[in-house]
Amino acid sequence: MRKLINNSTMVRMNKFILLMLFLPGLYPCSNAQEIRKIVLPVLYQDIPLSNGLIGGEEVNDAGAIFNISIAEITVMLPASEEPTSCIIMFPGGAYKFVNIIEAGFRGAEIFNKAGIAVVVVKYRLPNGNGLVPLEDGTQVIRMVRRMAKEWNINPNKIGIYGSSAGGHLASMLSVHWKPANPASINEWEHYSSRPDFVILVKPVINTAGSGSMKNFAGENPSADKLHFANSLNFISKDCAPAFIVHATNDKAAPVQGSISYYLKLIENGVPAEMHIFGEGGHGGIGFKNKKNPEDEWVNLLLRWKYLY
């Protein structure tokens, strides 16, 4: 069952509140977990693209969110004397919904315990216009980089994580990033949107006929749209190091896409590490921790040198 959330009832922050968020030491804090948590909308200087979705958001019993037209981030900061790494998480959901609990907050808890800051992104759904979530992802990376000092984050260790369709989005952000432009009148563009590392978990890559791609690019996308939506076409030596996880028996997002992404990185001299598990399918590779062999990927990631 889905519950309707009317966007008109959502809190809209005024300039004073936003200013307060940019000052240190003023964030809500959970002493039990020693985690500072901040929830705020994705901020834009100019009017962002529209995905054409109207009405309120809907949430099902599993916490998956549908009909998203306003992007939001949840920042989770562990207590640390030194600046920490940061993982920006893009949960999956076939670009039809955002599976924010299963593929977002559960992982955030694990990363926080390892001393890593986390930003979980509730990105706008494309509704056929893939530039919309891509715009959100680009902006979130810039926001985190701008706020790095206040949030005690190492500005050179800001990476992205994506699973399933969120993995497609992360792969797109890994190749379509924007360099810093200090001369721009748009203050956000003073900050680069290039991630420092990329984590792809069962990503949807090079699957033109899939439901995810139809939701991303539309029912009958042009050849140019499909070319743009395939991150394999844009991998270069300037891409960030990547950690990739997939299952051989994944029917929803074939492992061949991840293998191709990995090989393209290697061809371009980009550091990459890939782990392929024989079992797990699509749903088994995640944060379930059922003590199956494929659950070991989390420990492998936490030992990855580019994470810290």
N, C-alpha and C positions, 0 to 999 in steps of 0.2 A: 504494500500500500504506500502511495506517495502522499506526503503532506505539503500543502501549498504554503509558501512564504511570500507574502506580498512585498515587493521591492519598496513600496512607498512607506512601509513601516521600518525600514532599515535606518539605522542611525547615520546621519550625514555630518561629517566632522567639519567644523568651521575652521577658519585660518588660525585662530588662537589655539585650538586643540592640536592641529597639525604642527604648529610651532613648538608646542610642548613636547610632542613626540620626538622632535629633533634635538632635545636637550637631554644630557646624560642623567641617569639616576632617577628618572621619573616614570619607569615602566612598572606595570603590575608584576608582582613577584609571588611565586609559590615557594614558600620556605621549605615545605616537606620534600619537594623534588629539587630544590635549589635551581629551579629553571625560571627564568624571566620570560613571560609570554606576552606578546604584543599582537593584536589583530587590527589590521587597517586595510583600507582599499588600495589597490594599485593606483599610484598617483601619476597623472599626466599633466603636462603644461598645455598641450593642444588637445582638441577634442579627438578622442580615439575613434578608430573604425567602428562600425556598427555590424553586429551579426544578425540584426533583424528580429531577434527574439523578443517577445512581449509577454507581459504577465509576470507572476512571481516565480521564484525557484520552487522546485519540488524535490523532496527528500524521501527516499524509500526506507524500509525497515533496516537495511544494511548500512545506511548512512550515505549512499550514493546520491549525488546532487545533479538534478536535471535542470534544463532551461536556464542556464547561467548567462546573465547579460551584464553583470557587474563583477569584475575581478577583485579578489581579496587575497591577502597573505596572512598566514599565522607564523610569527617569528618565535622561535624557541631557543633561548640562549642559556647554555650551561654556565655555572659559576667557574671562573678561571682568572688567574692573575695575568696570564699572557693571552694575547689575541689568539683566537681559535680559527680553525678551518670552518668553512660553511658549506653545507649542501642545500641547494635549492631543489625541492622535490616537486615533480610534475606527475601526479597520479594518472593512471589510465582510465579507460571507460569507453573505448571505441569512438571517442569524440562525440558520444551521445550523452554521456554523463561524466562526472568526476568522482572516482572511487576514493574519496578523501580519507576515509578511516583505514580501510584495509591496505591501501597502497600509499598512504601518506603518514598519518599520525602514528601508526604502529611502528613504522620504520624510524620515524623521528625520535621515538623513545629510545630505540637502540642506539642511534647515533649520538643523542644527547648523553647517554650513559658513557659513551666513549670519549666525551669531552668535545664533541663537534656541534657547532651551531647549526640549526636547521630552519629553513623557510619553506613551509608547505603552501603551495599555490593552488588556489581555486580559480583556475583560468576560465575565461569566457569560451563557450563552445563555438565552433566555427560556423555551424549551420550552412555549410557549403563554402564559406569564405575562410580558408586556412590562414590568411594573413592576420585574422583577429587573435587567435591564441599565440601566434608567433609574435605579434606586437606586445601582448601581455608578458611573454617570457623575456623578451628583450628589455622591457621596461623594468621588470623585477630585478634582473641582474644589475641594471644601472642603479636602482634604488638601494640594493644591498651594498654596492660598491661605494655609493655616496654616504651611506650610514655606517660604514665599516668601523670607523673610530668610535662612534657613540655606542655601537653594539659590540665592541671588543672583538671584532672580526679582522683577520689578516686579509687585507685587500688583494693580496696575491694568491690567496687560497680559497677562492670562491668558485665552487663547482656546481654542476647540475646533475640531477638524477631523474630518470624517466623510466616508467614501466609501461609495457604494452603501447597503447596510443600515446601515453605520456613519454614513452621511449622514442616514438617517432618525433614528437615535439622537441625533445632534448637533442635528437640527432639533427633536426633542422636548425636549432639554435647553435649547434656546434659548427655549422658551416655558413650560416647566414648572419653571423654576428656583425656588429657595427663598431668600428674603431672610435676612440675618443675624438671629439671635435671641440677643442677649447674655444674656438671662435664662434661657435653657434649661439644664436640668441635663445635657443632652447637649452636651459640649464642642464637638463638630464643628459643631453648629448655630449656634455663635457666628460662623461664617464663611458668607458668602453663596455660593451656587452659581451665581450669574449669570455667564455668560461675558462677557468684555469685547469679544470679536469672534467671529464664526462663519465657518468655511470649509466649504462644502458642495460636494463633488465627486461628480457623477452620483448625487445622493441619491434614495432611494426615497421618494417623497412622494405621498400620496393614491392609492395603488394597492391598494384593498381586497381584490382577488382574487388578488394575487400570492403567490408562495411565501414571500417575506419577511414579508408580513402574516399569513399563516397560522402561521408560526413564532413571530411576535411576539404575536398575539392569540388564537391557537387556530384549530381547524378551522371552527367555526361560532360566531364571535364575535357578541355582542349588538350592537345598534345603539349602545348607550352605549360599548362597548369600541372600536368602529370610530370613533366620534366623538372619543374621547380619543386614539386612535392617529394621528389626522390633525392634524399640527401647524398646518395652515392655519387651523383653527378657533380657535386661541389666540394668533395674532400680534397684538401691540399696540405702542403707542409705546414701551414699556419694553424691547423686544427689542434685542439688540446688533447693531451693524453687521455686514453679511454680504457675503462674497465667494462667488459661485456659479459653477460650471463644469459644462457639460453638452454632449453631442453631440446634434445633431438626429436622427441615425439610431440612437439608443440604443433597442433593443427591450426590454431587460430592465427599465429604469427610464425610462419615457417622459419626455421633456424638459418636457412640459406641467406636471408637478409643480413643477419648479424655477422655471418661468416664473411660476406662480401664487404661489409663495413670495416671489419677487422683487417682484411687483406688490403683494402684501399689505403687504410692508415699506414700499414707496413710499407706499402709501395711508395708512400710519400715521406717515409722516415719519421712518422709520428709514433711515439711509444704507445703500445697497446697490449692489453692482457685480456684473454678470453677464456671462459670456462664453459664447457658444454657438458651437460649431464644427460645420461641416457634416458632417464625417466623424469617425471614431473609435469609433463604436458604444459599447458599455458597457465593453469591456475595453481600449480604446485610450486612454481618458482616465485617466492615472495617472502613474507615475514611470518609464515605460519608456525615455524619452529616445531615441526612434528618429529624431529630427529631422523628424518629421511636423509639419504646422501645428498640430495640437491639442496638441503637447508644449509649445507656447509658454505655456500657462496657468501653468506654474510660475514663469516669469520675470515674468509679469503679477502674480502673487500677491506675489512678493518686492518688487514696487514699490508695493504697496497701502499707503496711508498709515496705515491702522488697525492694521497689523501691528506697528508699532514705537512 
